[in-house]
Amino acid sequence: MFSTVLIANRGEIACRAIRTLKRLGIKSVAVYSDADRNARHVKEADVAIALGGDKASDSYLRIDKILAAAKETGAEAIWPGYGFLSESLPFAAACEEAGIAFVGPTAQQIGEFGLKHRARELAASAGVPMTPGTPLLSSLEEALSAAENIGYPVMLKSTAGGGGIGLTRCDDADTLRNAWESVRRLGEQFFSDAGVFLERFIDRARHVEVQIFGDGTGKVIALGERDCSLQRRNQKVVEETPAPNLPQATREALLSSAVRLGELVSYRSAGTVEYIYDAAQDAFYFLEVNTRLQVEHPVTECVTGLDLVECMLQVAAGDAIDWPRLQRAPQGASIEVRIYAEDPLKNFQPSPGTLTGVSFPDGVRVDGWIDTGTEVSAFYDPMIAKLIVHADTRKAALAKMQQALDATQLHGIATNLDYLRQIVATEAFSSGKVWTRF
């Protein structure tokens, strides 16, 4: 195992990684921007290196500064977390060139799965069910012709990036014409790639994903599935495992298809294969692959008893993997909610500022980076904490989550806490009958 690991991230995921490193007796190195100089991950790490600047583009996205920090501290590996450079092919390649282990998939895997049209090609080769769609489109005329063949409504998608950016539903030819340049421009602006393609739109779709883990030599395992259908603006808000109302035969087919795709490329480390599930037809279709740990990974950890950060470190270090432990069947049910510093009454606009009161209940897992007095910056994603519960049954987990949300107190800035309380109290969520637009 490594002796020193640098965490190229911030917020709750950096704090969560530091806990694992401390438990394993590994020296942790945090990096931070000027805006994060007083952040919890800076205080909890063994060593903290200033990157300078407030914006991510001046700090957490600077490959040169992060590699310099790793060399200065003698870090043998860099753990990227999620967001920022976690799915950056240039970053993974730069780590490899510098002789520093990148704790994640290979640069080639990041590159291939990072482009959604290429990921679709690989998924098709692995026999994963696909929604009717197109390869990369070269012109609006080609898109209009393809849409007629597929049938409206269709989704016009940017091939690069994620987070719902460059994702537009088109109900007819006029909508597609109007969206064409906008989606291409967003892809170029945010991901330096204007490539787009089309997929058939699935009405009342659920978002179900499979956590996979591989050793890089061809052995891949599925660690269960997660339902992430509750979203706002294509961003997940509530996640759970196992997915409710999913027939066992469908679940087995879903897990098997994700493993086949991982085996096809000899996938290394943790990854997530995402699907659209059409409950009316009991059919699932490939969506994309995220070549990193997901925000919702704690629910998988709760039902498997695994520490996925530790597993990633073991693979990156070339240590032996306890495969029998990874192959144990998941136990119970787990639910996670994401708490954001944002105002649902103002179209979820971010609400930076100082938290004057923070209180979380005992008996639940809290992955966060906030305390009373914490200043929430306007420079980064507004997620400030996650509440995670685990119980023997979904009904018991739901009751536990409702109690945890009721007992949580956050004051000083607007948050989505009341919004979450109302969501988990709905009959639709209680019965597991939600979809991505619910």
Secondary structure by P-SEA (a helix, b strand, c coil): cccbbbbccccaaaaaaaaaaaaacbbbbbbbccccccccccccccbbbbccccccccccccaaaaaaaaaaacccbbbbccccccccaaaaaaaaaaccccccccaaaaaaaacaaaaaaaaaaacccccccccccccaaaaaaaaaaaccccccccccccccccbbbbccaaaaaaaaaaaaaaaaacccccccbbbbbbcbbbbbbbbbbbccccbbbbcbbbbccccccccccccccccccccaaaaaaaaaaaaaaaaacccccbbbbbbbbcccccbbbbccccccccccaaaaaaaacccaaaaaaaaaaccccccccccccccbbbbbbbbbccccccccccccccccbbbbbccccccccccccbbbbcccccccbbbbbbcccaaaaaaaaaaaaaaccccccccaaaaaaaaaaccccccccccccc
